[in-house]
Amino acid sequence: MGDRRAQEPFLDELQDGLAGLVPDKAVAPRWAVAFSGGVDSTVLLTALTRLGMQPRLAALHIDHATHPASGDWADDCRRVAAELGVEFRSKRVSVDAGAGRGFEAAAREARYAALGELLAAGEILLTAHHADDQFETLLLRMLRGAGVTGLGAIAPLREMAGITVGRPLLAFSRAQILAQADRWGLDWLEDPGNADPVHDRNFLRAQIVPRLTARWPAAGRTAARLAGNMREADGLLEELAAIDLEQAASATSIDRERLRVLEPARQRNALRFAIRGRGLPVPSASQLEELRRSLSVTRPDASTAVTWPGAEARVYRDRLYLFEPLAQPRPHSATARLAPNEPWEGVEGRLVLGPGDAPGLPDAWVQAGLEVRFRRGGERFKPLNRAQSRPLKSLFQEAGIVPWMRDRVPLIYRGDMIAAVGDLWTNDAARGESARERWWRLAWTDHPPIR
């Protein structure tokens, strides 16, 4: 292998690129190549085998089922992998371009979800993105008004939905990859969809980038340097946001006042950081500004909501809450049985009865039958050891239960009496039952934060 590498500068440079992707230098990495059969991924897979990595290398192929010949392409990829002595795994997916995402975004989402399913434990996914892809991505994001994070374009190494993704070919141009394919005498697939100018990236690749590089030959390298500078700046902004949120954020919410005292630019930076940190999509500039303005709600019991695709933000009292959109709750008239061997489960969470100590739910109540219901309005309740009953609404306010969860707290009824409110309170009537009786404990789990 030494003589071969001495004659292959391409392999030397690729080896250096791979070394920068290994998080733990003491452990030999296992690679999985996203293998479409195109020239880029074919060169990457072949190069890795020429570096002798077959024992810890796999080829992963995703069939998007968007072309009549896609099944044949999968077979070709399987054949190439077999000829190279590489393990092959494949999956067929359907692309849903709904919800305003567009075909390219939907295909990318479906592809990475499927690749994640195909990956074995400990494998690093390698994609064949190269310097020209980097340039195109940067142009697309500039045209879409991306911020610093977006202008970081394609990172050499990043985590995506729990997957470690490496891009070892970013230092190579498309021309270099094509020349290497010719040098090795490789065959590859050509997806006719890659030439369709209806897709933004194809339009840039065919009609815009060639003109830019003809006028400015170093444009690709300059774009790569810009993307690297943006990633460095983004890292510094994340450090600043972490400092700004250090004393403000809890597991469920953020101290609104600590955000309000920041300069507007730092507010926006901290909000973006907090939103990404919760695994939520970052809102548009106008939605982010709406969210920033909502921090100025002054009434202590006021509630403000800002929504955008895939996420929701609410300000209540002195806290900001960020979460995925809540599922539609069941109708107020819905009821369900609850018993020790019959847990209840819904979009509002999960209820389980288990053995407990006094004063929980008396066995006599459980044996008589319990029902799960939800607020209809006007309910009153006397919690354990309280002097008198009070409106349930007042109890929720006093306990700081967020308004958007109050109708989602399950009420456990014994006949017409509320026996318990979630696992927050038990009815004071339980004190009148015999201490020798068997008792049950109620656990309410798997629900969004309520405080």
C-alpha positions in Angstrom: 0.0 0.0 0.0 2.9 2.3 0.6 4.1 2.3 -3.0 0.5 2.8 -4.2 0.0 5.8 -1.9 3.3 7.3 -3.0 2.0 7.5 -6.5 -1.5 8.7 -5.4 -1.4 12.3 -3.9 -5.2 12.1 -4.0 -5.1 9.2 -1.4 -2.6 11.1 0.7 -4.8 14.1 0.9 -7.9 12.1 1.6 -6.1 10.2 4.4 -5.3 13.6 6.0 -8.9 14.6 5.7 -10.2 11.4 7.3 -7.8 11.9 10.2 -9.5 15.2 11.0 -12.8 13.4 11.3 -11.9 10.9 14.0 -13.2 12.0 17.4 -11.2 9.4 19.3 -7.7 8.9 17.9 -7.2 5.8 20.0 -10.1 3.9 18.3 -10.0 2.8 14.7 -13.1 4.4 13.1 -15.7 2.5 11.2 -16.9 4.3 8.1 -20.2 4.1 6.2 -20.3 5.9 2.8 -23.6 7.4 1.5 -23.3 5.7 -1.9 -25.6 7.0 -4.6 -23.5 5.4 -7.4 -22.7 8.9 -8.8 -19.1 9.8 -9.6 -18.4 11.6 -6.3 -19.5 8.7 -4.0 -18.0 6.1 -6.3 -14.6 7.8 -6.1 -14.9 8.1 -2.3 -15.8 4.5 -1.8 -13.1 3.3 -4.2 -10.5 5.5 -2.5 -11.3 4.1 0.9 -10.9 0.6 -0.4 -7.6 1.5 -1.9 -6.6 2.7 1.6 -7.3 -0.9 2.8 -10.4 0.0 4.8 -12.8 -2.8 3.6 -13.0 -4.6 7.0 -14.5 -1.5 8.6 -16.3 0.0 5.7 -19.9 -0.2 4.5 -21.8 1.3 1.5 -25.3 2.7 2.2 -27.6 3.3 -0.7 -31.0 5.1 -0.5 -33.5 4.5 -3.3 -35.7 7.6 -3.5 -38.1 5.9 -5.9 -38.4 9.1 -8.0 -37.2 7.5 -11.3 -38.3 4.4 -13.1 -34.7 3.1 -13.2 -34.0 3.7 -9.5 -34.3 0.0 -8.7 -31.7 -0.8 -11.4 -29.4 1.9 -9.8 -29.7 0.1 -6.5 -28.7 -3.1 -8.1 -25.7 -1.4 -9.8 -24.6 0.0 -6.5 -24.8 -3.4 -4.9 -22.7 -4.9 -7.7 -20.0 -2.2 -7.3 -19.8 -2.7 -3.6 -19.5 -6.4 -4.0 -16.6 -5.9 -6.5 -14.9 -3.7 -4.0 -15.4 -6.2 -1.2 -17.5 -3.8 0.8 -20.6 -4.5 2.9 -23.8 -3.1 1.2 -27.0 -2.0 2.8 -29.9 -0.3 1.1 -33.3 1.2 1.8 -36.2 2.4 -0.4 -38.0 5.6 0.8 -40.8 7.8 -0.4 -40.3 11.6 -0.7 -43.1 13.8 0.7 -42.6 17.3 -0.6 -45.6 18.6 1.3 -45.8 21.2 4.0 -44.0 23.8 1.8 -40.6 22.2 2.1 -39.9 21.6 -1.6 -38.6 18.5 -3.2 -34.9 19.0 -2.5 -35.5 19.6 1.2 -37.9 16.7 1.5 -35.6 14.3 -0.3 -32.7 15.3 1.9 -34.8 14.8 5.0 -35.9 11.3 3.9 -32.4 10.4 2.8 -30.8 11.2 6.2 -33.5 9.6 8.2 -33.0 6.4 6.2 -29.3 6.6 6.4 -29.6 6.8 10.2 -31.6 3.6 10.2 -29.0 1.8 8.1 -26.0 2.9 10.2 -24.6 0.4 12.6 -23.6 1.4 16.1 -20.3 3.4 16.2 -20.2 4.1 12.4 -19.4 7.5 11.0 -21.4 8.4 8.0 -19.3 9.8 5.1 -20.8 11.8 2.3 -19.1 12.8 -0.9 -19.7 16.6 -0.7 -16.9 18.5 -2.4 -15.6 22.0 -2.8 -18.1 22.8 -5.7 -21.0 21.6 -3.5 -19.7 24.0 -0.8 -19.7 26.9 -3.2 -23.2 26.1 -4.4 -24.5 25.7 -0.9 -23.0 29.0 0.2 -24.6 30.8 -2.8 -28.0 29.3 -2.1 -27.9 30.3 1.5 -26.8 33.8 0.6 -29.8 34.1 -1.8 -32.1 32.9 1.0 -30.8 35.5 3.4 -29.1 33.0 5.8 -27.3 34.2 8.9 -23.9 33.3 10.3 -24.9 29.7 11.0 -26.3 29.2 7.5 -23.2 30.8 5.9 -21.1 28.2 7.6 -22.5 26.0 4.8 -21.2 22.4 4.8 -19.2 21.5 7.9 -16.4 18.9 7.6 -17.9 17.1 10.6 -21.2 17.6 12.4 -23.9 15.8 14.3 -27.3 15.5 12.5 -30.2 13.9 14.5 -27.8 11.7 16.4 -25.7 10.8 13.4 -22.0 11.8 13.1 -21.5 13.0 9.5 -18.1 13.5 7.9 -17.2 15.2 4.6 -13.7 14.2 3.7 -13.8 15.5 0.1 -14.5 19.2 0.8 -10.9 20.0 -0.2 -11.4 18.5 -3.6 -13.1 20.2 -6.6 -15.5 18.4 -8.9 -12.8 18.5 -11.6 -10.3 16.8 -9.4 -12.8 14.0 -8.5 -13.7 13.5 -12.2 -10.0 13.3 -13.1 -9.4 10.7 -10.4 -12.3 8.7 -11.7 -10.8 8.7 -15.2 -7.4 7.8 -13.8 -8.8 4.8 -12.1 -11.1 3.8 -15.0 -14.3 3.9 -12.9 -17.8 3.7 -14.2 -20.7 5.6 -12.4 -24.3 6.4 -12.7 -25.8 9.6 -14.0 -29.1 10.6 -12.5 -31.0 12.7 -15.2 -32.6 14.6 -12.4 -29.3 16.2 -11.6 -29.6 18.1 -14.9 -33.1 19.4 -14.3 -32.8 23.2 -13.9 -36.1 23.3 -12.0 -34.1 22.5 -8.9 -32.2 25.5 -7.6 -28.9 23.7 -7.1 -28.9 22.3 -10.6 -29.6 25.8 -12.0 -26.7 27.2 -10.1 -24.4 24.3 -11.1 -25.2 24.5 -14.8 -25.7 28.2 -15.4 -24.3 30.4 -12.7 -21.2 28.8 -11.1 -19.4 28.2 -14.4 -19.7 31.9 -15.2 -18.5 32.9 -11.7 -15.5 30.6 -11.8 -14.6 31.6 -15.4 -14.4 35.2 -14.2 -13.0 34.4 -10.7 -11.1 31.1 -10.9 -10.4 31.1 -7.1 -14.1 31.6 -6.2 -14.6 28.1 -4.9 -11.5 28.3 -2.6 -12.6 31.8 -1.5 -16.1 30.5 -0.7 -14.6 27.6 1.3 -12.6 30.1 3.3 -15.6 32.3 3.9 -17.6 29.3 5.1 -14.8 28.3 7.5 -14.7 31.9 8.8 -18.5 31.8 9.3 -18.3 28.5 11.3 -15.6 30.1 13.5 -17.7 33.2 14.1 -20.7 31.0 14.8 -18.8 29.1 17.4 -17.9 32.4 19.1 -21.5 33.5 19.0 -22.6 30.2 20.6 -20.1 30.7 23.4 -21.5 34.2 24.0 -25.1 32.8 24.0 -24.1 30.1 26.5 -22.7 32.8 28.8 -25.9 34.9 28.4 -28.1 31.9 29.2 -25.9 30.4 31.9 -28.0 31.6 34.8 -31.2 32.0 32.8 -32.1 28.6 31.4 -33.5 25.6 33.1 -34.5 22.2 31.6 -37.9 23.5 30.7 -37.8 27.3 30.4 -35.7 30.5 30.3 -35.8 33.5 32.7 -37.4 36.2 30.6 -35.9 39.1 32.6 -32.4 37.9 32.0 -33.1 38.0 28.2 -34.8 41.4 28.4 -31.7 43.1 29.8 -29.6 42.1 26.8 -29.0 44.2 23.7 -31.4 43.2 20.8 -28.6 41.5 18.8 -27.6 39.4 21.9 -31.3 38.6 22.5 -31.6 37.2 19.0 -28.4 35.3 19.3 -29.4 33.8 22.7 -32.8 32.9 21.4 -31.4 31.1 18.3 -29.0 29.2 20.5 -31.7 28.2 23.0 -34.0 27.1 20.2 -31.3 25.0 18.5 -30.3 23.6 21.8 -33.8 22.1 22.3 -33.7 20.5 18.8 -36.2 22.8 17.3 -36.1 24.5 13.9 -34.9 28.1 14.0 -37.6 30.6 13.0 -37.4 33.2 10.3 -36.1 36.6 11.0 -39.6 38.1 11.3 -40.8 35.3 13.6 -37.7 35.7 15.7 -38.3 39.4 16.0 -41.9 38.6 17.0 -40.6 36.3 19.7 -38.2 38.9 20.9 -41.0 41.5 21.2 -43.1 39.0 23.2 -40.5 39.1 26.0 -41.9 42.6 26.8 -45.3 41.3 28.0 -45.7 43.2 31.3 -48.8 41.8 33.0 -47.6 39.1 35.5 -50.3 36.6 34.6 -50.3 37.3 30.8 -49.5 34.6 28.3 -48.1 35.2 24.8 -47.6 32.6 22.0 -45.4 32.7 18.9 -45.5 29.7 16.5 -43.5 28.7 13.4 -43.3 25.4 11.5 -42.1 22.7 13.9 -41.9 24.8 17.0 -43.8 27.0 19.5 -42.7 29.6 22.0 -44.8 30.9 24.9 -44.1 33.5 27.5 -45.9 33.1 30.8 -45.2 35.2 33.9 -41.4 35.5 34.0 -40.5 32.5 31.9 -40.1 31.7 28.2 -41.0 28.1 27.1 -39.8 26.5 23.8 -41.3 23.2 22.6 -42.6 21.2 19.7 -46.2 22.1 18.8 -48.7 20.4 21.1 -50.8 17.6 19.6 -54.6 18.3 19.5 -56.1 17.3 22.8 -59.0 15.0 23.1 -62.5 16.5 23.4 -63.6 17.6 26.9 -66.4 15.0 26.8 -63.9 12.1 26.4 -63.7 9.6 29.2 -61.6 6.5 29.8 -61.3 3.8 32.4 -58.2 3.6 34.7 -57.3 0.5 36.8 -54.2 -1.0 38.3 -53.8 -3.3 35.3 -55.1 -0.8 32.8 -52.8 2.2 32.3 -54.2 5.1 30.4 -52.3 6.8 27.6 -52.9 9.7 25.2 -51.4 12.9 23.8 -51.8 14.3 27.3 -49.4 11.7 28.8 -49.6 8.4 30.5 -51.3 7.5 33.8 -50.3 4.4 35.8 -51.7 3.1 39.1 -49.1 1.4 41.3 -48.9 0.3 45.0 -48.4 3.2 47.3 -48.7 4.5 50.9 -51.4 6.4 52.7 -52.7 8.9 51.9 -52.8 8.0 48.2 -55.9 6.7 46.4 -57.7 4.3 48.7 -58.3 0.8 47.4 -62.0 1.2 47.9 -62.0 4.0 45.3 -60.0 2.0 42.9 -62.2 -1.0 43.2 -65.3 1.1 42.7 -63.9 2.2 39.3 -62.0 5.3 38.2 -62.4 7.4 35.1 -60.1 9.8 33.3 -61.7 13.0 32.2 -60.6 16.6 31.4 -61.7 20.1 32.4 -65.0 21.4 31.2 -64.9 24.5 33.3 -66.2 25.4 36.8 -64.7 22.4 38.6 -63.9 22.7 42.3 -61.5 20.6 44.2 -60.2 20.2 47.8 -56.6 18.9 47.9 -55.3 16.8 50.7 -55.0 18.8 54.0 -56.5 22.0 52.6 -59.2 23.8 54.6 -61.7 24.2 51.8 -62.4 23.4 48.2 -61.4 25.9 45.5 -61.9 26.4 41.8 -59.5 24.2 39.9 -58.5 27.2 37.8 -57.3 29.0 41.0 -55.3 25.9 42.1 -53.6 25.8 38.7 -52.8 29.5 38.9 -51.4 29.2 42.4 -49.3 26.2 41.5 -47.9 28.0 38.4 -49.3 25.4 36.0 -48.8 27.0 32.5 -52.1 27.9 30.9 -51.7 25.8 27.7 -51.4 22.7 29.8 -54.3 23.2 32.2 -56.9 21.6 29.9 -54.5 18.7 29.4 -54.1 17.7 33.0 -56.0 14.5 33.5 -58.7 14.5 36.1 -59.4 11.1 37.8 -63.0 10.7 38.8 -64.6 8.4 41.3 -68.3 8.7 40.3 -69.0 12.5 40.3 -66.1 13.3 42.6 -62.6 14.3 41.4 -60.4 11.8 43.2 -57.1 13.2 41.9 -55.7 15.9 39.6 -53.0 14.2 37.6 -50.4 13.3 40.1 -50.5 16.8 41.5 -53.1 16.5 44.2 -55.3 13.9 45.8 -58.8 14.6 47.2 -58.8 15.4 50.9 -61.6 12.9 51.3 -58.9 10.2 51.2 -58.1 11.1 54.8 -61.4 9.7 56.0 -60.6 6.2 54.8 -59.2 3.5 57.0 -55.4 3.6 57.5 -55.4 -0.2 57.3 -56.7 0.0 53.7 -54.6 -0.8 50.7 -53.4 2.4 48.9 -52.5 3.2 45.4 -50.1 5.8 43.9 -50.8 7.6 40.7 -48.0 8.5 38.3 -48.5 10.9 35.4 -45.6 10.8 32.9 -44.7 11.5 29.3 -46.3 14.9 29.1 -44.9 18.3 28.2 -43.7 20.5 31.1 -46.5 21.9 33.1 -44.7 24.5 35.2 
